[in-house]
C-alpha cells in the first residue's frame, strides 16, 4: 500500500491509504519552524520499493501523437536512460547491497508536481527521494543552511535546487558540494564541463535530455545549426559546449533581437531556454526543424495516455537526474575505498654547520594540512583542521578502511638512556623521511605528544632535531590541539568530585543525600542512566526511586571513601616540585574536612594511559568508567562511574581521542597522539594512531612508532601491554645507540649538565665503545629477541665519532644477533642520511616475524613481576615489601590478577640503581608498593622511589624561551 501524507486544516498530519500496486515506504512530512510563524520547513521522504519483487512501470505511455507533433521519440529515449541507470544501480547494489542512493530536492513552497515526476523515476530505478519545502519567501541564509546540512550528510548523494532563478544566487550555487550537485549548475561543475573534464562533475540533466533528443531527431543534425534562444546561465553554457562537442554548430539568439525570425528560419533546430510562456510562431520554423522547450510543464496524472513535448522532456530530464544520482553514489562508494598515495615531498637544503632546530623548522614551509591529507588518501570529511598545519583525524577512517590490510609495523627503541642522549625521536623521523621522500614507500611516524613540563624544564621539546623534525616545531611542543589540557580538565574533575562527595556524605543524612542526588523535577523523580548502572552493580534491579528501601537508599548514596586510601591526585602540565604533597580543605567552608594529597604531572594521569590504549570511543568511555579512585572503608574499590562522573569525562575527552596529523621537514605524514611517561606508565603513543596509520600506508607501507626510554622499559611495555591491547604485532625493532652513550656504558666518566664533555667522549676510544657494545647493547638486543622480533641497530652518528668507532659498533651489533646495523646521519642530512637504515628495515620487515609475549597473562601477579625482573632486567630475584604483598593479595581478591604488568622504575639503569650503567648483575629488585590502573588495564609495581611530579632545575629552559611581539616568532625552543 502506498501512503500519502496530507495536512489537515489545523496543520496536523493524516495518513490516507492509496491505491494498491507499487508502494512508497516511509513517505514522511515534517514541519519545522523557520523564520516567522507563517514560514515552515516541510520534509517529505519517499523510499522507492516494489511489490512482488519487480520494479513497477511508469504509469504513463508515450503515444505516437507527440512523436508526430515534434519529431522526437521520447519513449525510446526514456527507456534507454532508465534501462542503463537500472543496470548501473544493480551493479552498484551487487557490490554494496546496503547502499541506497538518495536524491534531495530543495524547493520554495509546497508544490508536489516535481516530487511526483521524480518519484516515478525513483520507483523505476530503485532510489530514494526526499523533498524539502522551504517557505515561499525563504531567505538565502535559510537555503544555504539546508544545503550545508545536506553536504555533511553521507546518506545524501544528490541535491537538486528546484528554486526560482532569483533564489539560486552565486553563494547558494557554490555552497553545494560539487560531488552532490547532480544538476551540474555549480561554478566548479560548469567549469569542468567547459574544460571537458566530466570524471568528477555532472552534465545538467536537462542539457543531457536536450542533446539526447537532438541526436535522435528524424534528421541527422551533425554539422547543422542549433539556435539557443534565451538562457544566459549555466544551462545555456552547458548546452552550447555539448552541442559543439557533438559536431553541431551552436548559435545564440535573444527574444528582443530584430533578426530572431531570420535566425529561426535558418536553424536546423531551435532550443527555447527560460522562455516561460513564450513560443515561436509556426510560420517561423522551417519544415523538418526541431523545436525543444526547456521549461517543461510537469503533467503527473498517472492515467495520462498522451505526453506533450514539454512533459516528455520533463520526464527525460528526471531520468537523467536519477542517472546522475546513481553515478554520484557510485563515485562516493569508490571514494570510500583505499586511495593510493600521491605524496609530494618537500625539498631539503641542509647547511653546514647545522643551524638550530627552530631555525631549520622556520626555513621550511609546511604543506597545508588538507593538501597533506588528500595526498595520503584521507577524505575531507575525515579531517578537523586546527589552523593551517595540523588537524584531527576522525576515527570513522577505521570503519571506511576496515577491509584494508595493515602495513608493516616498526618500533623504535633504544639502549639504556644516558645524559648524552640517544635520539630515538630523530631516528624515527629520519627513518620515515628516508622511506617516503627517498625510497618512495608509504610511511607514517607515530609520536607521543610532549609534556610542557620537560619543554620548559630540562629536556626541551620532543619534535626531533636537526633536519629530522616534525614541523611546525613550536606548535608540536606547545599545546598542539589541547589534548593534554583536556586530560588535565578530566582528571581534576574526578578529583573535585571525590572531595565534594566526601564532604556531602559527611554532612548530610541518607534522605538528604538521596533527595539531592535524585531530585524531583516537575514532580517526577528519576534515576539518571549512570545511577541505574550503579544500582545494577550493587545488585539492585529497581528503577523507581520511590521503591528503594532505606537500606538500599543508604547503600546507593554512600560511597564511604576512606580518605587515607584515595589514590587519585590532581594534575598540572608543569614541573612543580612544591605540589608533590599538599593539604586541601583548609577553608572554613569545607567544615574541617582536611586531607593530604598531591599533584602529578598531567601526562602521569591514568586518563593519559587510557587515551593511549583505547581502541575506540566506546572503549575509552568504558575504561574511564572502570578507573578506581580509592577504596571504601569496607575495602571495596570505588570507581569513576560510582562517582557519576565517567560520562562527563568522555565528553571532555571526545576530541582528544582523535590523533593529530602533522608532517616532517620533508612533508611526510606524522600522527601525534598521547604521551604517557615510560617510567611510570607504558610510554608509547596511542593504539588508535598506529591503527589509523597502518590502514593508510597500505600493505607495503610502514608505520614507525617510538617507545620511551630504553628497550628494557618502553619496548617491553610496548610488547606486553600495548600489543595486548591493540592486537597488533610488530615486524621490526630499530634499536638506537650512540657512540658516546655506549662509551658511558662501557665505563666512561659521568657527565654533568652544562659542563664540557670529558675527552673520552670526544676522542676515539675503542675500548670504551667495545665495553658498551658487549654489555648494554648486547643486552638490549637480547631483550628484543625474547619477543621474537628482528632487530636493526641504528647508530645515531655524531661529528665526533670516528669511522673506526662506527665500524666497531656495527660489527659487534651483528655479532650480538642484530639482523643489521647501520650508521645514520639524518640530523645533518635529513632522510637522505637514513637511507641505509630504511633499506635495512625494509629488508628485515620482509622476513617472517615470530612474535611472542614474555609471559602468559593468566600467570600470578607475583610471577609476572619476577619474569620481567629476571629475564629483562637481569635481576637474581625480587623482594616485596609487606605493603606490596598485601596489595597483590587485594588485587587478586578483586579479580585484577589477569592484568599485565607495568613496571615503574628508573630509566637510567637496567637495575633499580640509576648510577649502575652497562649490565648490572647480582642484584635483587625491591618492590616497595604495587598499584593498579584498572581503567588503563595494568598493575604497576613501584621499584624504589618514583616521582610522578618532576621539579625545575636551577636554570630551566624557560630562561631562553621568548616571543618577538612584532613578528610573533618564538625563540629558545629546542
DASUL-V242136 format. One record per residue. N is the residue number from 1. RES is the residue in three letters. SS is DSSP state (helix for helix, strand for strand, loop for the rest). OMEGA is omega in whole degrees, 0 to 359 (NA if undefined). Layout:
BEGIN
n: (N,N)
res: (RES,RES)
ss: (SS,SS)
omega: (OMEGA,OMEGA)
END
This chain:
BEGIN
n: (1,2,3,4,5,6,7,8,9,10,11,12,13,14,15,16,17,18,19,20,21,22,23,24,25,26,27,28,29,30,31,32,33,34,35,36,37,38,39,40,41,42,43,44,45,46,47,48,49,50,51,52,53,54,55,56,57,58,59,60,61,62,63,64,65,66,67,68,69,70,71,72,73,74,75,76,77,78,79,80,81,82,83,84,85,86,87,88,89,90,91,92,93,94,95,96,97,98,99,100,101,102,103,104,105,106,107,108,109,110,111,112,113,114,115,116,117,118,119,120,121,122,123,124,125,126,127,128,129,130,131,132,133,134,135,136,137,138,139,140,141,142,143,144,145,146,147,148,149,150,151,152,153,154,155,156,157,158,159,160,161,162,163,164,165,166,167,168,169,170,171,172,173,174,175,176,177,178,179,180,181,182,183,184,185,186,187,188,189,190,191,192,193,194,195,196,197,198,199,200,201,202,203,204,205,206,207,208,209,210,211,212,213,214,215,216,217,218,219,220,221,222,223,224,225,226,227,228,229,230,231,232,233,234,235,236,237,238,239,240,241,242,243,244,245,246,247,248,249,250,251,252,253,254,255,256,257,258,259,260,261,262,263,264,265,266,267,268,269,270,271,272,273,274,275,276,277,278,279,280,281,282,283,284,285,286,287,288,289,290,291,292,293,294,295,296,297,298,299,300,301,302,303,304,305,306,307,308,309,310,311,312,313,314,315,316,317,318,319,320,321,322,323,324,325,326,327,328,329,330,331,332,333,334,335,336,337,338,339,340,341,342,343,344,345,346,347,348,349,350,351,352,353,354,355,356,357,358,359,360,361,362,363,364,365,366,367,368,369,370,371,372,373,374,375,376,377,378,379,380,381,382,383,384,385,386,387,388,389,390,391,392,393,394,395,396,397,398,399,400,401,402,403,404,405,406,407,408,409,410,411,412,413,414,415,416,417,418,419,420,421,422,423,424,425,426,427,428,429,430,431,432,433,434,435,436,437,438,439,440,441,442,443,444,445,446,447,448,449,450,451,452,453,454,455,456,457,458,459,460,461,462,463,464,465,466,467,468,469,470,471,472,473,474,475,476,477,478,479,480,481,482,483,484,485,486,487,488,489,490,491,492,493,494,495,496,497,498,499,500,501,502,503,504,505,506,507,508,509,510,511,512,513,514,515,516,517,518,519,520,521,522,523,524,525,526,527,528,529,530,531,532,533,534,535,536,537,538,539,540,541,542,543,544,545,546,547,548,549,550,551,552,553,554,555,556,557,558,559,560,561,562,563,564,565,566,567,568,569,570,571,572,573,574,575,576,577,578,579,580,581,582,583,584,585,586,587,588,589,590,591,592,593,594,595,596,597,598,599,600,601,602,603,604,605,606,607,608,609,610,611,612,613,614,615,616,617,618,619,620,621,622,623,624,625,626,627,628,629,630,631,632,633,634,635,636,637,638,639,640,641,642,643,644,645,646,647,648,649,650,651,652,653,654,655,656,657,658,659,660,661,662,663,664,665,666,667,668,669,670,671,672,673,674,675,676,677,678,679,680,681,682,683,684,685,686,687,688,689,690,691,692,693,694,695,696,697,698,699,700,701,702,703,704,705,706,707,708,709,710,711,712,713,714,715,716,717,718,719,720,721,722,723,724,725,726,727,728,729,730,731,732,733,734,735,736,737,738,739,740,741,742,743,744,745,746,747,748,749,750,751,752,753,754,755,756,757,758,759,760,761,762,763,764,765,766,767,768,769,770,771,772,773,774,775,776,777,778,779,780,781,782,783,784,785,786,787,788,789,790,791,792,793,794,795,796,797,798,799,800,801,802,803,804,805,806,807,808,809,810,811,812,813,814,815,816,817,818,819,820,821,822,823,824,825,826,827,828,829,830,831,832,833,834,835,836,837,838,839,840,841,842,843,844,845,846,847,848,849,850,851,852,853,854,855,856,857,858,859,860,861,862,863,864,865,866,867,868,869,870,871,872,873,874,875,876,877,878,879,880,881,882,883,884,885,886,887,888,889,890,891,892,893,894,895,896,897,898,899,900,901,902,903,904,905,906,907,908,909,910,911,912,913,914,915,916,917,918,919,920,921,922,923,924,925,926,927,928,929,930,931,932,933,934,935,936,937,938,939,940,941,942,943,944,945,946,947,948,949,950,951,952,953,954,955,956,957,958,959,960,961,962,963,964,965,966,967,968,969,970,971,972,973,974)
res: (UNK,UNK,UNK,UNK,UNK,UNK,UNK,UNK,UNK,UNK,UNK,UNK,UNK,UNK,UNK,UNK,UNK,UNK,UNK,UNK,UNK,UNK,UNK,UNK,UNK,UNK,UNK,UNK,UNK,UNK,UNK,UNK,UNK,UNK,UNK,UNK,UNK,UNK,UNK,UNK,UNK,UNK,UNK,UNK,UNK,UNK,UNK,UNK,UNK,UNK,UNK,UNK,UNK,UNK,UNK,UNK,UNK,UNK,UNK,UNK,UNK,UNK,UNK,UNK,UNK,UNK,UNK,UNK,UNK,UNK,UNK,UNK,UNK,UNK,UNK,UNK,UNK,UNK,UNK,UNK,UNK,UNK,UNK,UNK,UNK,UNK,UNK,UNK,UNK,UNK,UNK,UNK,UNK,UNK,UNK,UNK,UNK,UNK,UNK,UNK,UNK,UNK,UNK,UNK,UNK,UNK,UNK,UNK,UNK,UNK,UNK,UNK,UNK,UNK,UNK,UNK,UNK,UNK,UNK,UNK,UNK,UNK,UNK,UNK,UNK,UNK,UNK,UNK,UNK,UNK,UNK,UNK,UNK,UNK,UNK,UNK,UNK,UNK,UNK,UNK,UNK,UNK,UNK,UNK,UNK,UNK,UNK,UNK,UNK,UNK,UNK,UNK,UNK,UNK,UNK,UNK,UNK,UNK,UNK,UNK,UNK,UNK,UNK,UNK,UNK,UNK,UNK,UNK,UNK,UNK,UNK,UNK,UNK,UNK,UNK,UNK,UNK,UNK,UNK,UNK,UNK,UNK,UNK,UNK,UNK,UNK,UNK,UNK,UNK,UNK,UNK,UNK,UNK,UNK,UNK,UNK,UNK,UNK,UNK,UNK,UNK,UNK,UNK,UNK,UNK,UNK,UNK,UNK,UNK,UNK,UNK,UNK,UNK,UNK,UNK,UNK,UNK,UNK,UNK,UNK,UNK,UNK,UNK,UNK,UNK,UNK,UNK,UNK,UNK,UNK,UNK,UNK,UNK,UNK,UNK,UNK,UNK,UNK,UNK,UNK,UNK,UNK,UNK,UNK,UNK,UNK,UNK,UNK,UNK,UNK,UNK,UNK,UNK,UNK,UNK,UNK,UNK,UNK,UNK,UNK,UNK,UNK,UNK,UNK,UNK,UNK,UNK,UNK,UNK,UNK,UNK,UNK,UNK,UNK,UNK,UNK,UNK,UNK,UNK,UNK,UNK,UNK,UNK,UNK,UNK,UNK,UNK,UNK,UNK,UNK,UNK,UNK,UNK,UNK,UNK,UNK,UNK,UNK,UNK,UNK,UNK,UNK,UNK,UNK,UNK,UNK,UNK,UNK,UNK,UNK,UNK,UNK,UNK,UNK,UNK,UNK,UNK,UNK,UNK,UNK,UNK,UNK,UNK,UNK,UNK,UNK,UNK,UNK,UNK,UNK,UNK,UNK,UNK,UNK,UNK,UNK,UNK,UNK,UNK,UNK,UNK,UNK,UNK,UNK,UNK,UNK,UNK,UNK,UNK,UNK,UNK,UNK,UNK,UNK,UNK,UNK,UNK,UNK,UNK,UNK,UNK,UNK,UNK,UNK,UNK,UNK,UNK,UNK,UNK,UNK,UNK,UNK,UNK,UNK,UNK,UNK,UNK,UNK,UNK,UNK,UNK,UNK,UNK,UNK,UNK,UNK,UNK,UNK,UNK,UNK,UNK,UNK,UNK,UNK,UNK,UNK,UNK,UNK,UNK,UNK,UNK,UNK,UNK,UNK,UNK,UNK,UNK,UNK,UNK,UNK,UNK,UNK,UNK,UNK,UNK,UNK,UNK,UNK,UNK,UNK,UNK,UNK,UNK,UNK,UNK,UNK,UNK,UNK,UNK,UNK,UNK,UNK,UNK,UNK,UNK,UNK,UNK,UNK,UNK,UNK,UNK,UNK,UNK,UNK,UNK,UNK,UNK,UNK,UNK,UNK,UNK,UNK,UNK,UNK,UNK,UNK,UNK,UNK,UNK,UNK,UNK,UNK,UNK,UNK,UNK,UNK,UNK,UNK,UNK,UNK,UNK,UNK,UNK,UNK,UNK,UNK,UNK,UNK,UNK,UNK,UNK,UNK,UNK,UNK,UNK,UNK,UNK,UNK,UNK,UNK,UNK,UNK,UNK,UNK,UNK,UNK,UNK,UNK,UNK,UNK,UNK,UNK,UNK,UNK,UNK,UNK,UNK,UNK,UNK,UNK,UNK,UNK,UNK,UNK,UNK,UNK,UNK,UNK,UNK,UNK,UNK,UNK,UNK,UNK,UNK,UNK,UNK,UNK,UNK,UNK,UNK,UNK,UNK,UNK,UNK,UNK,UNK,UNK,UNK,UNK,UNK,UNK,UNK,UNK,UNK,UNK,UNK,UNK,UNK,UNK,UNK,UNK,UNK,UNK,UNK,UNK,UNK,UNK,UNK,UNK,UNK,UNK,UNK,UNK,UNK,UNK,UNK,UNK,UNK,UNK,UNK,UNK,UNK,UNK,UNK,UNK,UNK,UNK,UNK,UNK,UNK,UNK,UNK,UNK,UNK,UNK,UNK,UNK,UNK,UNK,UNK,UNK,UNK,UNK,UNK,UNK,UNK,UNK,UNK,UNK,UNK,UNK,UNK,UNK,UNK,UNK,UNK,UNK,UNK,UNK,UNK,UNK,UNK,UNK,UNK,UNK,UNK,UNK,UNK,UNK,UNK,UNK,UNK,UNK,UNK,UNK,UNK,UNK,UNK,UNK,UNK,UNK,UNK,UNK,UNK,UNK,UNK,UNK,UNK,UNK,UNK,UNK,UNK,UNK,UNK,UNK,UNK,UNK,UNK,UNK,UNK,UNK,UNK,UNK,UNK,UNK,UNK,UNK,UNK,UNK,UNK,UNK,UNK,UNK,UNK,UNK,UNK,UNK,UNK,UNK,UNK,UNK,UNK,UNK,UNK,UNK,UNK,UNK,UNK,UNK,UNK,UNK,UNK,UNK,UNK,UNK,UNK,UNK,UNK,UNK,UNK,UNK,UNK,UNK,UNK,UNK,UNK,UNK,UNK,UNK,UNK,UNK,UNK,UNK,UNK,UNK,UNK,UNK,UNK,UNK,UNK,UNK,UNK,UNK,UNK,UNK,UNK,UNK,UNK,UNK,UNK,UNK,UNK,UNK,UNK,UNK,UNK,UNK,UNK,UNK,UNK,UNK,UNK,UNK,UNK,UNK,UNK,UNK,UNK,UNK,UNK,UNK,UNK,UNK,UNK,UNK,UNK,UNK,UNK,UNK,UNK,UNK,UNK,UNK,UNK,UNK,UNK,UNK,UNK,UNK,UNK,UNK,UNK,UNK,UNK,UNK,UNK,UNK,UNK,UNK,UNK,UNK,UNK,UNK,UNK,UNK,UNK,UNK,UNK,UNK,UNK,UNK,UNK,UNK,UNK,UNK,UNK,UNK,UNK,UNK,UNK,UNK,UNK,UNK,UNK,UNK,UNK,UNK,UNK,UNK,UNK,UNK,UNK,UNK,UNK,UNK,UNK,UNK,UNK,UNK,UNK,UNK,UNK,UNK,UNK,UNK,UNK,UNK,UNK,UNK,UNK,UNK,UNK,UNK,UNK,UNK,UNK,UNK,UNK,UNK,UNK,UNK,UNK,UNK,UNK,UNK,UNK,UNK,UNK,UNK,UNK,UNK,UNK,UNK,UNK,UNK,UNK,UNK,UNK,UNK,UNK,UNK,UNK,UNK,UNK,UNK,UNK,UNK,UNK,UNK,UNK,UNK,UNK,UNK,UNK,UNK,UNK,UNK,UNK,UNK,UNK,UNK,UNK,UNK,UNK,UNK,UNK,UNK,UNK,UNK,UNK,UNK,UNK,UNK,UNK,UNK,UNK,UNK,UNK,UNK,UNK,UNK,UNK,UNK,UNK,UNK,UNK,UNK,UNK,UNK,UNK,UNK,UNK,UNK,UNK,UNK,UNK,UNK,UNK,UNK,UNK,UNK,UNK,UNK,UNK,UNK,UNK,UNK,UNK,UNK,UNK,UNK,UNK,UNK,UNK,UNK,UNK,UNK,UNK,UNK,UNK,UNK,UNK,UNK,UNK,UNK,UNK,UNK,UNK,UNK,UNK,UNK,UNK,UNK,UNK,UNK,UNK,UNK,UNK,UNK,UNK,UNK,UNK,UNK,UNK,UNK,UNK,UNK,UNK,UNK,UNK,UNK,UNK,UNK,UNK,UNK,UNK,UNK,UNK,UNK,UNK,UNK,UNK,UNK)
ss: (loop,loop,strand,strand,strand,strand,strand,loop,loop,loop,loop,loop,strand,strand,strand,strand,strand,loop,loop,loop,loop,loop,loop,strand,strand,strand,strand,strand,strand,strand,strand,strand,strand,loop,loop,loop,loop,loop,loop,strand,strand,strand,strand,strand,strand,strand,strand,strand,loop,loop,helix,helix,helix,loop,loop,loop,loop,loop,loop,loop,loop,loop,loop,helix,helix,helix,helix,helix,helix,helix,loop,loop,loop,helix,helix,helix,helix,helix,helix,helix,helix,helix,helix,helix,helix,helix,helix,helix,helix,helix,helix,helix,helix,helix,helix,loop,loop,loop,loop,loop,loop,strand,strand,strand,strand,strand,strand,strand,loop,loop,loop,loop,helix,helix,helix,helix,helix,helix,helix,helix,helix,helix,helix,helix,helix,loop,loop,strand,strand,strand,strand,strand,strand,strand,loop,loop,loop,loop,loop,helix,helix,helix,helix,helix,helix,helix,helix,helix,helix,helix,helix,helix,loop,loop,loop,loop,loop,strand,strand,strand,strand,strand,loop,loop,helix,helix,helix,loop,loop,helix,helix,helix,helix,loop,loop,loop,loop,helix,helix,helix,loop,loop,loop,loop,loop,loop,helix,helix,helix,helix,helix,helix,helix,helix,helix,loop,loop,loop,loop,loop,loop,loop,loop,loop,helix,helix,helix,helix,helix,helix,helix,helix,helix,helix,helix,loop,loop,loop,loop,loop,loop,loop,loop,loop,strand,strand,strand,strand,strand,loop,loop,loop,loop,helix,helix,helix,helix,helix,helix,helix,helix,helix,helix,helix,helix,loop,loop,loop,strand,strand,strand,strand,strand,loop,loop,loop,loop,loop,loop,helix,helix,helix,helix,helix,helix,helix,loop,loop,strand,strand,strand,strand,loop,loop,loop,loop,loop,loop,loop,loop,loop,helix,helix,helix,loop,loop,loop,loop,loop,strand,strand,strand,strand,loop,loop,loop,loop,loop,loop,loop,loop,loop,loop,loop,loop,loop,loop,loop,helix,helix,helix,helix,helix,helix,helix,helix,helix,helix,helix,helix,helix,helix,helix,helix,helix,helix,helix,helix,helix,helix,helix,helix,helix,helix,helix,helix,loop,loop,loop,loop,loop,loop,loop,loop,loop,loop,loop,loop,loop,loop,loop,loop,loop,loop,loop,loop,helix,helix,helix,helix,helix,helix,helix,loop,loop,loop,loop,loop,helix,helix,helix,helix,helix,helix,helix,loop,loop,loop,loop,helix,helix,helix,strand,strand,strand,loop,loop,loop,loop,loop,strand,strand,strand,loop,loop,helix,helix,helix,helix,helix,loop,loop,loop,loop,loop,loop,loop,strand,strand,strand,strand,strand,strand,strand,loop,loop,loop,loop,loop,loop,loop,loop,loop,helix,helix,helix,helix,helix,helix,helix,helix,helix,helix,helix,helix,helix,helix,helix,loop,loop,loop,loop,strand,strand,strand,strand,strand,loop,loop,loop,loop,helix,helix,helix,helix,helix,loop,loop,loop,loop,loop,loop,loop,strand,strand,loop,loop,strand,strand,strand,strand,loop,helix,helix,helix,helix,helix,loop,loop,loop,loop,loop,helix,helix,helix,helix,helix,helix,helix,helix,helix,helix,helix,helix,helix,helix,helix,helix,helix,helix,helix,helix,helix,helix,helix,helix,helix,loop,loop,helix,helix,helix,helix,helix,helix,helix,helix,loop,loop,strand,strand,loop,loop,strand,strand,loop,loop,loop,helix,helix,helix,helix,helix,helix,helix,helix,helix,loop,loop,loop,loop,loop,loop,loop,helix,helix,helix,loop,loop,helix,helix,helix,helix,helix,helix,helix,helix,loop,loop,loop,strand,strand,strand,strand,strand,strand,loop,loop,loop,strand,strand,strand,loop,loop,loop,loop,helix,helix,helix,loop,loop,strand,strand,strand,loop,loop,loop,helix,helix,helix,loop,loop,loop,loop,strand,strand,strand,loop,strand,strand,strand,helix,helix,helix,loop,helix,helix,helix,helix,helix,helix,helix,helix,loop,loop,loop,helix,helix,helix,helix,helix,helix,helix,helix,helix,helix,loop,strand,strand,strand,strand,strand,loop,loop,loop,loop,strand,strand,strand,helix,helix,helix,helix,loop,loop,helix,helix,helix,helix,helix,helix,helix,helix,loop,loop,loop,loop,loop,loop,strand,strand,strand,strand,strand,loop,loop,loop,loop,strand,strand,strand,strand,loop,loop,loop,loop,loop,loop,loop,loop,loop,loop,loop,strand,loop,loop,helix,helix,helix,helix,helix,helix,helix,helix,helix,helix,helix,loop,loop,loop,loop,strand,strand,strand,strand,strand,strand,loop,loop,loop,helix,helix,helix,helix,helix,helix,helix,helix,helix,helix,helix,helix,helix,helix,helix,helix,loop,loop,loop,loop,loop,strand,strand,strand,strand,strand,strand,loop,helix,helix,helix,helix,helix,helix,helix,loop,loop,loop,loop,loop,loop,loop,loop,loop,loop,loop,loop,loop,helix,helix,helix,loop,loop,loop,loop,helix,helix,helix,helix,helix,helix,helix,helix,helix,helix,helix,helix,helix,helix,helix,helix,helix,helix,helix,helix,helix,loop,loop,loop,strand,strand,strand,strand,strand,strand,strand,loop,loop,loop,loop,loop,loop,helix,helix,helix,helix,helix,helix,helix,helix,helix,helix,helix,helix,helix,loop,loop,loop,loop,strand,strand,strand,strand,strand,loop,helix,helix,helix,helix,helix,helix,helix,helix,helix,helix,helix,helix,helix,helix,helix,helix,helix,helix,helix,helix,loop,loop,loop,loop,loop,loop,loop,loop,loop,loop,loop,loop,loop,loop,loop,helix,helix,helix,helix,helix,helix,helix,helix,helix,helix,helix,helix,helix,loop,loop,loop,strand,strand,strand,strand,loop,helix,helix,helix,helix,helix,helix,helix,helix,helix,helix,helix,helix,loop,loop,loop,loop,loop,loop,strand,strand,loop,loop,strand,loop,loop,loop,loop,loop,loop,loop,loop,loop,loop,loop,loop,loop,loop,loop,loop,loop,loop,loop,strand,strand,strand,strand,strand,strand,strand,strand,strand,strand,loop,loop,loop,loop,strand,strand,strand,strand,strand,strand,loop,loop,loop,loop,loop,loop,loop,loop,loop,loop,loop,loop,loop,helix,helix,helix,helix,loop,strand,strand,loop,loop,loop,loop,loop,loop,strand,strand,loop,loop,loop)
omega: (177,180,175,183,181,180,175,184,182,176,179,182,176,180,180,174,178,185,179,181,177,183,176,182,175,177,186,174,176,181,178,179,175,178,182,183,182,178,177,177,180,179,175,180,177,176,185,173,183,178,176,175,179,179,182,176,176,186,176,176,182,185,180,184,181,179,180,183,187,174,182,176,182,183,181,180,182,179,182,181,181,182,181,179,177,178,177,180,179,179,180,182,173,179,184,186,184,184,178,180,182,174,176,178,175,180,176,184,189,179,184,184,183,178,182,183,177,178,178,178,180,180,180,183,182,178,182,179,171,180,177,182,174,176,182,181,183,182,177,181,180,178,181,179,179,181,180,177,181,177,186,182,183,179,183,182,178,178,180,179,178,187,174,182,182,181,184,181,178,179,179,182,186,172,183,178,182,181,176,181,185,174,171,186,178,182,182,180,176,178,177,180,180,181,180,181,181,182,180,184,181,172,177,184,181,176,177,181,179,181,177,182,179,183,181,181,181,181,176,186,182,180,182,188,176,181,177,182,181,174,179,186,183,182,179,181,181,178,179,180,183,180,181,180,179,177,177,179,180,178,180,177,180,181,181,184,177,183,186,182,180,179,181,183,180,186,175,176,180,178,181,184,176,187,182,181,182,180,180,173,181,184,180,188,180,180,178,180,179,176,182,176,183,171,187,169,188,178,190,178,185,183,179,179,177,176,179,178,181,181,176,177,179,179,180,176,178,179,178,178,178,176,178,180,178,177,178,179,179,177,179,178,178,179,180,179,177,182,178,180,171,188,176,182,174,183,175,174,184,179,174,356,183,179,178,182,184,176,178,181,184,181,182,178,181,171,171,187,178,175,178,181,179,181,183,171,175,176,180,182,178,186,172,187,171,185,187,193,176,182,170,177,184,184,177,176,180,177,181,185,186,178,182,178,180,172,180,191,185,178,174,177,183,171,180,185,174,176,182,176,180,175,179,181,180,177,179,183,177,180,181,175,178,182,187,187,186,177,178,174,178,177,181,170,176,187,174,173,182,173,177,177,177,181,179,182,185,192,187,184,184,183,187,180,181,181,174,185,165,181,351,186,177,181,178,187,185,173,186,180,172,183,182,177,177,178,178,180,181,180,184,172,177,181,179,180,180,184,179,181,179,179,184,178,182,187,182,175,178,182,180,177,182,181,179,179,179,186,175,180,184,177,181,179,181,170,172,180,182,176,176,177,179,178,180,180,178,180,179,185,183,176,177,182,183,185,181,175,177,179,178,177,181,179,182,189,187,172,175,180,175,184,181,183,174,183,185,178,174,181,173,185,180,173,184,187,184,175,182,175,181,174,180,176,185,177,182,181,180,168,174,180,184,174,176,176,180,177,166,170,190,184,175,180,175,179,175,178,178,178,183,185,181,179,175,177,178,180,179,180,179,179,178,180,184,183,177,184,181,182,177,180,177,175,180,178,177,186,176,178,175,178,182,190,189,177,178,178,179,177,179,187,188,177,181,183,180,179,180,180,174,182,177,177,181,172,177,190,179,167,176,185,177,182,179,176,182,180,180,173,187,165,179,175,194,172,183,178,180,182,178,182,181,176,185,185,181,187,185,181,184,169,183,181,188,175,184,176,184,181,181,182,185,182,180,180,175,182,189,181,186,182,175,182,187,187,181,181,183,177,186,168,172,182,185,176,172,177,183,180,178,177,179,178,178,177,180,183,176,178,178,180,177,180,177,180,173,186,180,182,180,181,178,178,186,181,178,179,181,179,178,180,185,175,189,181,179,182,182,175,180,178,179,181,175,183,175,183,178,182,171,179,177,179,181,191,173,183,179,180,175,180,180,178,180,181,181,179,182,180,183,179,178,178,181,174,177,178,175,176,186,173,181,181,183,183,182,186,184,183,180,180,179,181,179,179,180,179,179,178,179,180,180,181,180,178,179,177,181,185,175,177,182,183,174,185,182,175,176,181,181,183,176,178,181,180,179,183,185,187,181,185,182,179,174,180,176,178,183,173,177,180,179,178,181,180,180,178,179,181,176,179,181,178,181,187,183,177,176,185,177,185,176,182,180,178,188,179,173,179,176,183,188,185,181,182,179,178,179,178,174,180,174,185,181,176,186,180,176,180,184,169,188,178,177,176,174,173,178,174,178,180,182,182,181,178,177,176,179,175,178,176,179,179,180,179,186,176,185,185,183,181,173,185,180,183,186,177,180,176,172,176,176,NA)
END
